[in-house]
């Protein structure tokens, strides 16, 4: 049971890390952020921020030790 929970937490962390990395990469590749409108840029930054919050919450679920 504990292995299942650890695997679920790891999968959730992986998913959120990959999504945040994809958003950052989309912004950085050839300076795409320079041609984005404000709403699109704000949305991309929100995705990164939201995923970082999810990562922090997931990390609280890991046992310390």
N, C-alpha and C positions, 0 to 999 in steps of 0.2 A: 504494500500500500504506500509506504513512504517513498519507494523507488518510483512509483507512478507519479506521485506529486512532484518529485524532483525532476522527472522527465517533462512533465507538463510545464513547470516553471522554466526549465531550460528552453523548451520550444517557444514559450511566450517571449522570453528574453531574445532569443534568436530572431523571431519574427519582427519584434520592435526595433532591434538593432539594424536589421537589413532594411526595413522601411525608412528609418532615419537616415541611414547611409545613402539610400537611393535618392531621397529628397535632397540631401546635401550635394551629392554628385550631379544631380540635375541642375542645381543652381550654379555649380562651379564649372561645369564643362563649357569651355570656350566662353566663360563669363555670361552665360544665359541670363543671369539675374539682371544684367544691364538693360535688356530689351523687354523684360516682363513688366506687365502693368502692376500697379500697386496691389490690387486684389489678389492676383495670382501669387505674387511674392509673399504677401501676408499669409496666404493659405499654405504655401510651402513651409514657411517658418513655423506656422501653427502645427503642421504635421511633425516637424522635428521636435518642437517643444512638448507636444502631447506624447510622443513616443518616449522622450526622455523621462517624463513623469511616470509612464507605464513601466519603464525599466526600473526606476527607483522603487515603485511599489512591488514589483516582482522580486527585487533583491531583498526586500524586507521579509519575504517568505522563505528565503534560504536559511537553513540552520547555520549558526555561527560556530566556528570551531576549527 
